[in-house]
Amino acid sequence: MWDEVLARFEKQAPASVMARLALERAMPAAWVDEVFEANRQRQYPRELLFSTVVELMSLVSLGLRPSLHAAARQMDNLPVSV
């Protein structure tokens, strides 16, 4: 999935792509889920992991997707329905 994103946005938004890669390296999905598990209070994961939410929100906040709905629709392995 990231190869497609990189190829498409490399020329148009290089800063966004570099920021996304830096975030991906700095905050691996397993680490994000561990932090959520250690600090959650009433929240709980079912099918949608917190790392997936972070991934979707980072796509939107970096301008790689226009909205959360668009990011969710384009995600291949989203474990829940939109």
MIRO-251941 format. One record per residue: residue in one letter; y negated, x, z negated of N, C-alpha, C in turn. Coordinates in pm, 1 decimal. Example, Ala and Ser with C-alpha at 12.3 -4.5 7.8 and 13.67 -1.06 7.14 Angstrom:
// residues 2
{type=a	nv=569.0	nu=1319.0	nw=-780.0	cav=450.0	cau=1230.0	caw=-780.0	cv=330.0	cu=1320.0	cw=-780.0} .
{type=s	nv=225.0	nu=1285.0	nw=-708.0	cav=106.0	cau=1367.0	caw=-714.0	cv=-3.0	cu=1290.0	cw=-787.0} .
//
This chain:
// residues 82
{type=m	nv=118.4	nu=82.5	nw=0.0	cav=0.0	cau=0.0	caw=0.0	cv=-126.0	cu=87.8	cw=0.0} .
{type=w	nv=-127.8	nu=193.1	nw=-81.4	cav=-248.7	cau=275.2	caw=-91.8	cv=-277.8	cu=352.6	cw=35.1} .
{type=d	nv=-174.3	nu=384.9	nw=112.9	cav=-197.8	cau=454.4	caw=239.4	cv=-281.0	cu=367.5	cw=333.4} .
{type=e	nv=-249.3	nu=238.0	nw=334.9	cav=-323.7	cau=143.8	caw=418.1	cv=-469.3	cu=133.3	cw=372.3} .
{type=v	nv=-488.7	nu=123.7	nw=242.9	cav=-624.5	cau=114.3	caw=187.4	cv=-702.7	cu=240.6	cw=218.9} .
{type=l	nv=-639.8	nu=355.3	nw=199.0	cav=-707.9	cau=481.7	caw=226.1	cv=-746.9	cu=494.8	cw=371.9} .
{type=a	nv=-655.4	nu=461.6	nw=460.1	cav=-684.0	cau=474.3	caw=603.0	cv=-800.2	cu=384.2	cw=644.4} .
{type=r	nv=-805.5	nu=264.8	nw=588.5	cav=-908.0	cau=168.6	caw=627.6	cv=-1046.2	cu=200.7	cw=572.4} .
{type=f	nv=-1050.5	nu=249.4	nw=451.5	cav=-1178.8	cau=268.1	caw=385.3	cv=-1225.4	cu=413.1	cw=380.4} .
{type=e	nv=-1143.2	nu=503.5	nw=426.9	cav=-1176.5	cau=645.2	caw=422.2	cv=-1309.4	cu=675.5	cw=490.5} .
{type=k	nv=-1329.4	nu=618.3	nw=605.9	cav=-1450.9	cau=645.6	caw=683.1	cv=-1568.7	cu=559.1	cw=639.1} .
{type=q	nv=-1540.9	nu=436.4	nw=596.7	cav=-1649.1	cau=343.5	caw=563.7	cv=-1701.9	cu=361.7	cw=421.6} .
{type=a	nv=-1612.3	nu=391.2	nw=327.6	cav=-1653.6	cau=400.0	caw=187.8	cv=-1581.5	cu=515.0	cw=117.8} .
{type=p	nv=-1612.2	nu=637.9	nw=154.4	cav=-1539.1	cau=751.0	caw=97.0	cv=-1556.4	cu=763.7	cw=-54.4} .
{type=a	nv=-1672.1	nu=729.4	nw=-108.1	cav=-1693.3	cau=739.0	caw=-252.9	cv=-1604.5	cu=640.0	cw=-327.3} .
{type=s	nv=-1590.7	nu=518.6	nw=-273.5	cav=-1504.1	cau=418.7	caw=-336.2	cv=-1359.5	cu=463.6	cw=-335.9} .
{type=v	nv=-1316.9	nu=521.0	nw=-225.4	cav=-1178.6	cau=567.0	caw=-215.1	cv=-1154.7	cu=682.0	cw=-312.5} .
{type=m	nv=-1248.2	nu=773.8	nw=-321.6	cav=-1232.0	cau=885.6	caw=-414.7	cv=-1230.0	cu=836.3	cw=-559.5} .
{type=a	nv=-1314.4	nu=739.0	nw=-591.6	cav=-1315.8	cau=683.4	caw=-726.5	cv=-1184.3	cu=614.2	cw=-757.9} .
{type=r	nv=-1131.2	nu=541.6	nw=-661.4	cav=-1003.8	cau=472.4	caw=-681.6	cv=-891.1	cu=571.8	cw=-705.7} .
{type=l	nv=-886.2	nu=678.1	nw=-627.3	cav=-783.6	cau=779.7	caw=-645.8	cv=-796.4	cu=848.5	cw=-781.6} .
{type=a	nv=-919.5	nu=874.0	nw=-822.8	cav=-940.7	cau=936.6	caw=-953.2	cv=-893.4	cu=844.5	cw=-1065.7} .
{type=l	nv=-923.7	nu=716.0	nw=-1056.5	cav=-878.0	cau=620.5	caw=-1157.3	cv=-726.6	cu=609.5	cw=-1159.2} .
{type=e	nv=-666.4	nu=610.0	nw=-1042.9	cav=-520.9	cau=599.9	caw=-1033.6	cv=-453.9	cu=719.2	cw=-1100.9} .
{type=r	nv=-510.8	nu=837.3	nw=-1083.5	cav=-455.1	cau=958.2	caw=-1145.2	cv=-485.8	cu=963.5	cw=-1295.2} .
{type=a	nv=-604.8	nu=918.3	nw=-1334.5	cav=-646.2	cau=926.5	caw=-1474.4	cv=-578.9	cu=821.1	cw=-1561.2} .
{type=m	nv=-549.9	nu=705.0	nw=-1504.0	cav=-492.3	cau=594.2	caw=-1580.5	cv=-368.0	cu=539.5	cw=-1510.4} .
{type=p	nv=-253.6	nu=605.3	nw=-1525.3	cav=-131.4	cau=553.3	caw=-1463.5	cv=-94.3	cu=416.1	cw=-1521.2} .
{type=a	nv=-27.0	nu=336.0	nw=-1441.3	cav=7.0	cau=198.6	caw=-1481.7	cv=86.0	cu=194.8	cw=-1611.8} .
{type=a	nv=179.6	nu=284.9	nw=-1629.0	cav=260.3	cau=285.1	caw=-1751.6	cv=173.3	cu=309.5	cw=-1874.7} .
{type=w	nv=75.8	nu=398.5	nw=-1861.9	cav=-14.5	cau=426.9	caw=-1973.3	cv=-100.5	cu=305.5	cw=-2006.2} .
{type=v	nv=-152.3	nu=238.2	nw=-1904.4	cav=-234.8	cau=118.6	caw=-1925.4	cv=-153.5	cu=11.7	cw=-1998.1} .
{type=d	nv=-29.1	nu=-7.9	nw=-1958.4	cav=56.3	cau=-106.7	caw=-2024.8	cv=86.6	cu=-67.2	cw=-2169.7} .
{type=e	nv=104.6	nu=61.7	nw=-2196.3	cav=128.5	cau=109.0	caw=-2332.7	cv=6.7	cu=83.7	cw=-2421.7} .
{type=v	nv=-112.1	nu=110.2	nw=-2368.8	cav=-235.1	cau=86.2	caw=-2444.7	cv=-250.6	cu=-62.9	cw=-2474.5} .
{type=f	nv=-222.3	nu=-146.5	nw=-2375.3	cav=-229.0	cau=-291.7	caw=-2396.3	cv=-132.4	cu=-333.8	cw=-2506.5} .
{type=e	nv=-10.2	nu=-285.6	nw=-2500.1	cav=91.9	cau=-322.5	caw=-2598.3	cv=52.8	cu=-277.0	cw=-2738.7} .
{type=a	nv=-5.2	nu=-160.1	nw=-2749.1	cav=-42.9	cau=-106.7	caw=-2879.6	cv=-163.8	cu=-178.5	cw=-2940.0} .
{type=n	nv=-249.7	nu=-235.5	nw=-2857.5	cav=-375.2	cau=-292.7	caw=-2907.5	cv=-387.3	cu=-443.6	cw=-2892.1} .
{type=r	nv=-288.7	nu=-507.4	nw=-2838.1	cav=-299.6	cau=-651.9	caw=-2817.9	cv=-295.4	cu=-724.1	cw=-2952.8} .
{type=q	nv=-350.9	nu=-843.8	nw=-2953.4	cav=-346.2	cau=-923.2	caw=-3075.1	cv=-266.8	cu=-1051.1	cw=-3047.4} .
{type=r	nv=-325.2	nu=-1143.8	nw=-2975.5	cav=-253.8	cau=-1267.0	caw=-2943.8	cv=-202.9	cu=-1269.8	cw=-2800.8} .
{type=q	nv=-252.0	nu=-1180.2	nw=-2717.4	cav=-211.2	cau=-1178.0	caw=-2577.8	cv=-68.2	cu=-1123.6	cw=-2566.7} .
{type=y	nv=-2.7	nu=-1159.5	nw=-2458.4	cav=131.7	cau=-1108.3	caw=-2434.8	cv=156.8	cu=-1104.2	cw=-2284.5} .
{type=p	nv=237.1	nu=-1011.5	nw=-2241.0	cav=270.6	cau=-1006.3	caw=-2097.8	cv=392.9	cu=-1093.2	cw=-2067.6} .
{type=r	nv=390.6	nu=-1157.0	nw=-1955.4	cav=509.9	cau=-1225.4	caw=-1905.4	cv=545.4	cu=-1158.5	cw=-1774.1} .
{type=e	nv=508.8	nu=-1219.0	nw=-1663.8	cav=535.6	cau=-1158.6	caw=-1533.5	cv=421.6	cu=-1068.9	cw=-1487.9} .
{type=l	nv=299.5	nu=-1101.6	nw=-1527.6	cav=181.2	cau=-1027.3	caw=-1484.8	cv=145.7	cu=-922.7	cw=-1589.7} .
{type=l	nv=166.6	nu=-796.9	nw=-1556.1	cav=135.4	cau=-689.2	caw=-1648.8	cv=-14.2	cu=-660.0	cw=-1648.5} .
{type=f	nv=-62.8	nu=-606.9	nw=-1758.4	cav=-204.2	cau=-573.8	caw=-1770.0	cv=-242.9	cu=-468.1	cw=-1667.0} .
{type=s	nv=-153.1	nu=-377.2	nw=-1635.4	cav=-182.6	cau=-273.7	caw=-1535.9	cv=-207.4	cu=-334.8	cw=-1398.4} .
{type=t	nv=-142.0	nu=-445.3	nw=-1368.1	cav=-165.1	cau=-514.0	caw=-1241.1	cv=-304.7	cu=-575.0	cw=-1238.7} .
{type=v	nv=-347.0	nu=-631.7	nw=-1350.0	cav=-482.1	cau=-687.5	caw=-1359.8	cv=-586.0	cu=-576.0	cw=-1343.6} .
{type=v	nv=-562.0	nu=-462.1	nw=-1406.8	cav=-653.5	cau=-348.1	caw=-1394.6	cv=-659.9	cu=-302.3	cw=-1249.5} .
{type=e	nv=-545.6	nu=-296.7	nw=-1183.0	cav=-542.9	cau=-255.4	caw=-1042.2	cv=-623.0	cu=-351.6	cw=-954.9} .
{type=l	nv=-603.1	nu=-481.4	nw=-973.8	cav=-676.5	cau=-581.0	caw=-895.4	cv=-827.0	cu=-572.5	cw=-921.3} .
{type=m	nv=-865.1	nu=-561.5	nw=-1047.7	cav=-1006.8	cau=-555.6	caw=-1081.2	cv=-1071.2	cu=-427.0	cw=-1030.1} .
{type=s	nv=-996.8	nu=-318.2	nw=-1027.1	cav=-1054.5	cau=-194.0	caw=-975.9	cv=-1077.4	cu=-203.1	cw=-825.5} .
{type=l	nv=-989.3	nu=-271.8	nw=-753.7	cav=-1010.7	cau=-291.0	caw=-610.4	cv=-1139.3	cu=-368.2	cw=-583.7} .
{type=v	nv=-1165.9	nu=-468.1	nw=-666.3	cav=-1286.9	cau=-548.9	caw=-649.8	cv=-1410.8	cu=-471.2	cw=-694.8} .
{type=s	nv=-1402.3	nu=-406.2	nw=-810.0	cav=-1520.6	cau=-337.6	caw=-862.8	cv=-1560.7	cu=-216.9	cw=-778.7} .
{type=l	nv=-1465.7	nu=-156.1	nw=-708.8	cav=-1497.9	cau=-44.3	caw=-620.8	cv=-1540.3	cu=-90.1	cw=-481.8} .
{type=g	nv=-1536.9	nu=-220.4	nw=-459.2	cav=-1581.1	cau=-273.1	caw=-330.8	cv=-1476.4	cu=-264.8	cw=-221.7} .
{type=l	nv=-1351.0	nu=-239.3	nw=-258.5	cav=-1245.1	cau=-231.9	caw=-159.3	cv=-1192.9	cu=-369.9	cw=-121.6} .
{type=r	nv=-1216.5	nu=-468.5	nw=-206.8	cav=-1185.0	cau=-608.0	caw=-178.1	cv=-1305.4	cu=-691.6	cw=-217.6} .
{type=p	nv=-1334.6	nu=-799.9	nw=-145.0	cav=-1454.6	cau=-879.5	caw=-173.8	cv=-1444.1	cu=-966.2	cw=-299.1} .
{type=s	nv=-1321.1	nu=-1002.0	nw=-340.1	cav=-1305.7	cau=-1087.6	caw=-457.7	cv=-1167.9	cu=-1065.3	cw=-518.4} .
{type=l	nv=-1151.1	nu=-1115.0	nw=-640.7	cav=-1021.6	cau=-1104.6	caw=-707.8	cv=-915.4	cu=-1183.6	cw=-631.7} .
{type=h	nv=-954.2	nu=-1298.0	nw=-580.9	cav=-861.0	cau=-1379.3	caw=-504.0	cv=-814.9	cu=-1305.2	cw=-378.1} .
{type=a	nv=-906.7	nu=-1242.3	nw=-308.7	cav=-871.2	cau=-1166.2	caw=-188.3	cv=-780.4	cu=-1048.8	cw=-223.3} .
{type=a	nv=-809.2	nu=-981.5	nw=-333.1	cav=-725.8	cau=-868.8	caw=-375.3	cv=-585.0	cu=-916.2	cw=-408.9} .
{type=a	nv=-574.2	nu=-1028.9	nw=-479.3	cav=-442.8	cau=-1082.0	caw=-516.4	cv=-364.2	cu=-1127.2	cw=-393.5} .
{type=r	nv=-431.8	nu=-1188.2	nw=-298.6	cav=-362.0	cau=-1234.6	caw=-177.5	cv=-310.1	cu=-1119.8	cw=-93.6} .
{type=q	nv=-379.8	nu=-1007.3	nw=-95.5	cav=-338.9	cau=-893.3	caw=-14.7	cv=-239.6	cu=-800.0	cw=-84.6} .
{type=m	nv=-215.2	nu=-825.0	nw=-212.3	cav=-119.8	cau=-741.0	caw=-286.0	cv=23.0	cu=-783.7	cw=-251.2} .
{type=d	nv=101.4	nu=-687.8	nw=-206.2	cav=237.8	cau=-716.5	caw=-161.0	cv=331.6	cu=-754.1	cw=-273.9} .
{type=n	nv=321.0	nu=-687.4	nw=-385.9	cav=418.3	cau=-705.3	caw=-493.6	cv=361.4	cu=-778.0	cw=-614.9} .
{type=l	nv=274.0	nu=-873.7	nw=-594.8	cav=218.1	cau=-951.0	caw=-705.4	cv=328.4	cu=-1040.6	cw=-761.7} .
{type=p	nv=361.1	nu=-1024.9	nw=-891.5	cav=475.4	cau=-1097.5	caw=-947.3	cv=449.6	cu=-1243.5	cw=-982.6} .
{type=v	nv=327.3	nu=-1290.9	nw=-963.3	cav=293.5	cau=-1430.1	caw=-993.7	cv=227.5	cu=-1494.0	cw=-873.4} .
{type=s	nv=217.9	nu=-1624.7	nw=-872.7	cav=150.3	cau=-1691.7	caw=-761.3	cv=1.0	cu=-1685.2	cw=-782.4} .
{type=v	nv=-72.2	nu=-1690.6	nw=-672.8	cav=-217.9	cau=-1684.5	caw=-679.1	cv=-269.2	cu=-1814.0	cw=-737.5} .
//
